[in-house]
Amino acid sequence: MVFILDQTMFIVECKSILPPYTIKDHAKTNARIISEIQKFQKNATFFENNNRYVKQKLGIALDTRIEDVVRIFVTSSTLGAAGYFNGVYMIDEAAFNAFLFRNPPLLRDIDMNVYAKQNCWEFDGKITAAKLKSFLLNPPSLKMMEKQLKRQTNTVGNMKVTRYNKVIPNRYYSIDDDSDISELQQLFNNLVENSDTFKIADSDDKY
């Protein structure tokens, strides 16, 4: 898929790759992604070198300026991190769809009512080339995930084992049907208002 936005040509390749479950699967998935990106590079180079053909197919003026070219590889397998390999941005399908449909990370209650949304300008207003580039560099959903993880290295015999542990536990509140939840609501509002990550959702926010 190829599209031009704000004088930037975006060349996108989508691949369905099964999610890995074991360390061996992860290694195979990474090798598969690298192999597919190498194939994608050839197609992307063709479109980049023949942008007149692209403009004709898109039905836009042939004198439209293209100042930048961005290559994006989208995989159905969740990556868990923003990637950039040999001039190609890597992003998983879930994160990319959230951006395209303007769905920022949200905080909901058990009835799925939206109380807060992640404060990220990339999801505000219409899509622009600048917003898409910023999103690809650091997807907000992955940014939130990184804040909850801490890298730890342990020594086992003569080996060093590095892993990531979740350092922010899930928090649950048990409230009786007859309880006054105003105090809890105020606590939640203060938490969000003092956060640089989330902001209170507007009443007309629809997700």
C-alpha positions in Angstrom: 0.0 0.0 0.0 1.3 3.5 -0.9 -0.2 6.9 0.0 1.0 10.4 0.0 0.3 12.8 2.9 1.7 16.2 3.5 4.4 15.8 0.8 5.5 12.5 2.4 5.2 9.2 0.6 4.3 6.3 3.0 5.0 2.8 1.7 3.3 0.1 3.8 3.8 -3.7 3.8 1.4 -5.9 5.9 2.3 -9.4 6.8 0.4 -12.0 8.8 2.9 -13.7 11.2 1.8 -16.0 14.0 2.6 -14.7 17.5 5.6 -16.5 19.3 5.1 -18.3 22.6 8.6 -19.7 23.4 12.1 -18.3 23.2 12.7 -20.4 20.1 9.5 -19.0 18.6 10.7 -15.5 19.2 14.0 -16.2 17.5 12.1 -17.7 14.5 9.7 -14.7 14.4 12.5 -12.2 14.4 14.3 -14.0 11.6 11.0 -14.1 9.6 10.5 -10.4 10.1 14.0 -9.6 8.9 13.5 -11.8 5.9 10.2 -10.2 5.0 11.6 -6.7 5.4 14.4 -7.5 3.0 11.8 -8.5 0.4 9.8 -5.4 1.2 12.8 -3.2 0.6 12.9 -4.2 -3.1 9.2 -3.3 -3.6 9.6 0.0 -1.7 12.6 1.0 -3.7 10.6 0.5 -6.9 7.8 2.8 -5.7 10.3 5.3 -4.4 12.1 5.5 -7.7 8.9 5.6 -9.8 6.9 8.1 -7.8 5.4 9.4 -11.1 3.7 6.0 -11.6 2.5 6.2 -8.0 1.0 9.7 -8.5 -0.8 8.5 -11.6 -2.3 5.5 -9.8 -3.4 7.7 -6.9 -4.9 10.2 -9.3 -3.0 13.2 -8.0 -1.1 16.0 -9.8 2.2 14.8 -11.3 3.9 17.9 -10.1 3.0 17.1 -6.4 6.2 17.4 -4.4 7.5 14.5 -2.4 10.0 15.6 0.3 10.2 12.5 2.3 9.6 8.7 2.0 8.7 6.6 5.0 8.7 2.8 4.9 6.4 0.9 7.3 6.3 -2.8 8.0 3.1 -3.9 9.8 2.9 -7.4 11.3 0.0 -9.2 12.9 2.4 -10.5 15.6 2.6 -8.2 18.6 6.1 -6.8 18.8 6.0 -5.2 22.2 8.5 -2.5 21.2 8.9 0.1 18.5 11.3 -1.0 15.8 13.5 0.5 13.1 15.5 -1.8 10.9 17.5 -0.8 7.8 15.4 2.3 7.2 12.0 0.6 7.9 9.7 1.3 10.8 8.2 -1.8 12.3 4.8 -1.7 14.1 2.3 -4.3 15.1 -1.3 -4.4 13.7 -3.0 -3.6 16.9 -1.0 -0.4 17.6 -1.2 0.8 14.0 -5.0 0.3 13.8 -5.4 2.2 17.1 -3.6 5.2 15.5 -5.6 5.0 12.2 -8.9 4.9 14.0 -7.8 7.5 16.6 -8.2 5.3 19.6 -5.7 6.3 22.3 -5.0 4.0 25.3 -8.0 4.4 27.7 -8.9 3.8 31.3 -12.3 2.2 31.7 -14.5 0.9 34.5 -16.0 -2.6 34.6 -19.0 -1.3 32.6 -16.6 -0.1 29.9 -17.3 3.6 30.6 -14.3 5.8 29.6 -12.9 7.8 32.5 -9.5 8.9 31.1 -7.5 8.7 27.9 -3.8 8.8 27.4 -2.5 12.3 26.8 -0.8 12.0 23.4 -1.0 14.6 20.6 -0.6 12.0 17.9 -4.2 10.9 18.4 -5.7 14.3 18.6 -7.4 15.7 15.5 -6.9 14.6 11.9 -3.9 12.4 10.9 -0.9 14.3 9.6 2.5 13.1 8.4 4.2 14.6 11.5 1.8 12.7 13.9 2.3 9.4 12.1 6.1 9.8 12.1 6.0 10.6 15.8 3.8 7.7 16.5 6.0 5.2 14.7 9.1 6.4 16.7 7.4 5.9 20.1 3.9 4.3 20.1 2.1 5.6 23.2 0.7 2.2 24.2 4.2 0.8 24.3 5.4 3.8 26.2 2.9 3.0 28.9 4.1 -0.6 29.0 7.7 0.3 29.4 6.8 2.4 32.5 5.5 -0.7 34.2 8.6 -2.8 33.5 12.0 -2.9 35.0 15.1 -4.6 33.6 16.7 -7.0 36.1 19.8 -9.1 35.7 20.4 -12.2 37.9 23.4 -14.6 38.1 22.6 -18.3 37.8 25.8 -20.3 38.1 28.2 -18.9 35.5 25.4 -17.3 33.5 23.8 -13.9 33.6 20.0 -13.9 33.0 18.3 -10.6 32.0 14.6 -10.2 32.2 11.9 -7.6 32.6 9.5 -7.7 35.6 6.3 -5.7 36.1 6.9 -3.2 38.8 3.5 -1.5 38.9 0.9 -3.9 40.2 -2.7 -3.9 39.1 -5.0 -2.1 41.5 -8.5 -3.2 42.3 -11.2 -1.6 44.5 -14.1 -3.6 46.0 -17.1 -1.4 46.5 -20.6 -2.4 47.8 -23.6 -1.4 45.8 -24.8 0.9 48.6 -21.4 2.5 49.2 -20.7 6.2 48.5 -18.1 6.2 45.7 -17.7 10.0 45.6 -14.4 9.8 47.7 -13.0 7.1 45.3 -14.1 9.2 42.3 -12.3 12.2 43.6 -9.2 10.2 44.3 -9.2 8.9 40.8 -9.7 12.4 39.3 -6.8 13.8 41.3 -4.6 10.9 40.1 -5.4 11.6 36.5 -5.3 15.4 36.7 -1.8 15.2 38.3 -0.5 12.8 35.6 1.4 13.8 32.5 0.3 10.5 30.9 -3.5 10.5 31.1 -6.2 13.2 31.1 -9.9 13.1 32.0 -12.0 12.0 29.0 -14.5 14.6 27.6 -18.2 13.7 27.8 -18.3 13.5 24.0 -15.4 11.2 23.6 -16.5 8.1 21.8 -14.3 4.9 21.5 
